[in-house]
Amino acid sequence: MLSHDQNFKNLFIDYPLQALRFFAPSEARHIDETAQITPVRQEQLQDRLGEHYHELDCPLLVDWPDQRREALLFVLEEETDPTRFSIHRLAHYCLHLAGMFKTDRIVPVVVFLRRGCYATELKLGSEYRTYLNFAYIACDLSRLPYQKYRYEDNIAACVNLPNMDYTGVSRLEVYAHATRQLRKLEPDLRKLAKYLDFIDIYGALTEAECREYTQRYPEEATYMSAFAERFRQEGRQEGRQTGITEMLSGLLQTKFGTSALNDDIRRQLAQADIATLQCWSQRVLTANSLREVLH
């Protein structure tokens, strides 16, 4: 089974500002690049919330260093099946966070992956008075128009193009546009590979559609194939380097003792290329000190 929760949690953490601007635009339009956005660790919440803890996707704490605005806590939750969404659970969680952080500046956001019915507001009270009125920002991906978002310079939006409503547009066009936009926006090859996978998962092309995609978008298909091969090669190279580093570390500890590998030595090993590591491994056999090995 796919972990949609984890996929979206990664997206929230890797691109916090872009995620807030896409999933909660009414609140995020006031957040600029100077704000510091920090994910609140789940294990920290579990320790502090105790038995009342309910794991949601990713609280993000927004701070303004110049203190022109008070800190704001965004609570983001991905919900695959709307029928399983509990507004009571979300309200309970937000109230506990408010008490823990001693703030009432909390913005709950729920990202719905599939269409369905869900409660949008919770009111507690009697026929005479309402004592608690709770609401949240609902981002219903399947109801967002693909045409509106296809040219946005926002990675959180572009990787979710396959999850939007693209009535009258082929799935292949949506997939091609999403991958093309991501390539344009993301210079980091690791993140590029990670979120091309994200698009693959939610684009969900069949084998027949993949063949048609290769025919209709030959340039894109060729790039994707070449990129995948390049990334595999880099992964193998990195794995080989890691293996040599671990082997050399073991040899050094065996010969010079475990205390010999301090932080500086470990950093030196981690930064060395394969040729250098191999050279050092050969020197271990005849060297009388760490200095003779590494210099």
N, C-alpha and C positions, 0 to 999 in steps of 0.2 A: 504493500500500500504506500502511496505517496504521502509524504509528510508536508501537507500544504502549510501547516502551522510553521514548520521550520523554514520552508521556502520564503514565506513572507517575513518571518522574524529576521532572516538574513538580509532581506531587502530593506527593512526598517533600520537595521544596524549599519549596513554598508552605505546607505544613502539617506541619512536621517532627514536632512533639510529638504531634499527632493521628495522624499516620501511624505513628509508633512504637507508640502505644497500641493501634492497630488491628491492625497487621501483626505486632507482637512484644509482645503484652500481658504475657507472663510476665516479661519484662525491664523493660518500660516502666512497670509499675505503681510502680516505685521512683523514677521521674523526675517531679519536680513543676515548677511554673511558674517557679521560681527558676533552673533549669538553663539554660545557654546552649547552643543547638544550632546548629552551624555546618556547612554543606555543605563538603566537601573538594573543591576544584576539580579536574576531570579533567585539565586541562592541567598542573597542578602535579604530579599523580601520574605523568603520562606522562614529565615531565622527570626525576623522581626515581627512577622504577622502570625507566627505560630500556627495553631490549629485552624485559624480562620483563613489561612492562605489558600487562594485559588490561583493556579498558574494561568496567567493570560500571556499574550504574546510578547509584548515589549513596551514597558513604560519608558518614555524618553523625557529627560529633564532638560528644559531649556533655560539657560542663564544668560543674562546680559552683563558683561564685565563692567560696563560703565554705570550699571545699576539704574539705568533710565526706566527700566521696567522690572517688576517683581518676577521672580522665577515662575515658570509655568510647567506643569507636568502633563504630558500627553500619555494617555493610556490607549494603546493600539491593540486591537484583537482581530484576528482573521477568523471568519466563520464560514466553513465550507457549505454546511447544510443549514439554511436559515431556521428550519424547524427545530433544530437543537439549540438555538440561541436562547439564552436566559437573561432577560433584562434585570431580573432580581439579582442574579449572580454578579453581573457587571456593576450594578449599583452598590452591592455589598462590598465588592473589591475596591471601588473608588472611595467609599466612605472610610475604609480602613487605611487606604493610602493617604487620604486627607488628614487623618489622625496621626499617622506615622510621620508624615513630613510637616505636620502643623501648618497646613495651607488649605485654602478653599479654591485655589487656582488650578483646577484639574479639568482637562478636556478629554472626555472619552470618545474614541473613534472605533467603529466596527466596520471592517472590510468584508462585504459579503461576496463570496466567489460565485455562488449559484443563485438563480432566481428563486423567490419564494416569499412567504408572508412572515412578518416578524413584528413584534411590538416596538414602537418607536418612542413611547413615553410611559413613565411609571408615576402614578399618583397615589399617595397614601393619605387617607383621611376619612372623613365622614361626609354626610350630605350637607353639613354646615360649613365645613372648612377643609382645605387641603393642607396637610402638614409636611409632606415631602413631594416635591415635583422634580423628577429626574428625567433627563433626556440625553441624547448623545448624537454625534455626527455619524450618519450612515453613508458609507460609500458602497453603492451597489454596482459592482463592476459590470455585470451583465446588462445593465441598463444605460451605461455610459456610451455615447455615440463615438464609434471609432473615427469617423471623419473629423470630429472636433479635436481629437488628441494626436492624430498621426504625425503632425509636424512639430509637436512640442519638444523643446530641448530639455526634457526631463526623463531621466532613465527609468524612474519608477512608473511613469506613464507608458514609455515605449515598450518595456518588457511585458506590460499588461495589455497591450493592444489585442492579443488573441483572446483575452477574457472579456472583451467589450462586445457591444452590439454592432455587428457589421452587416446588417441586413442589406442584401443587394450587392455585396462585395464578396469576392471569392476568398476562401480561407488562405489560399496560396498567396494572394496579394497582401493580406494582412501579415502573414508570416514573413514574406520578403521585406515588407516595409519595416517591421519590427526589428529584424536582424540588421537591416541597412542603417536604421537610425541608431541602434546600439553601437555599431561599429564607428559611427560618426562621433558619438558622445563619450565613449569609454576608451581611454588610451592604455589603461592597465590591462595587460594580456590575461592575467589570472582572473580578474573580475569579468573581462570580456568572455572568457571561456565559461565561467560560472553562470553568467546570465544569458548566454546563448543556450545553455542547458535549460534555464528557466523558460525561455521562449519555446524550446523544443517540447517541454513537458506540457505547456498549456496550448501550444499550437496543435499538438497531437496529430500530425500528418500521418496518413496511412501510407503503406508501401507504394500504392498506386499514385498517391499525391506526391510522394517524394520523387518518383520517376518523372511525373509531370512538371514538378518544380525544377528539376535539372534541365528539362527541355525549354521551359518558359523563361527561366532565369539562369542561363548558363554561367554568366560572370559571377553571380552570387554563389552558385553551387560550387564553382571551381575554387573560389576564395574559402568557402566553408571547409571544403575537403582539405585544401592546403593548410589551413589554420589548424584543423584537427590533427593532421599529421605532425605539424611543427610542434604542437603542444604535447603530443605523445612523446616525441623525440626529446623535448626539454625535460619531460617528466622522467624518462629513463635516465637521462644524463644526471639529473638531480638525485635520483635514487642511487646511482652508481657512486656519486660524490659522497652522499651520506654514508654509504656502506664503507668506503675507504676511510672516512673520518672516524667512524666508530671503531674500525679495526686498528687504526693508528693510535687512537686514545687508549685502547686496551693494551697495546704493546708498550706504550709509554708508562702506563700505570704498573704493568707487570715489572718493568725494568727499573723504574725510578720511584715507585710508590704512588699510592692514590693521592697523597697530599701534593704531589708535584704538579698536578693539573689544576692550577688556580684559574680564576676567571679570565685573566689576561691570556693564558695559554689556550684555554677553550675558545676564546674569541679569535685568536690567531688561527686555530685549526678551522673554525667555521668560515673564515674569510679566504682561506687558501683555495686555489684551483686544483683540479685533479692532478696535473703534472707535478705541482709542488708537493702535494700530499704523497704521491708515489715516491718522489725523491726522498722525503723525510722518512718514509717507511723503510727504505733501504738503509738509511743512515743509522736507524735504531740498532741494527745488528752489531755495529762496530763502535758506536758513540759511547762515551763515558759520562756524558751529562746531557741534560735537555738543551743546553745552549749549543752543543755540537750538532744536535739533530736539527734544530730550527733556524740555525744561522749559517 
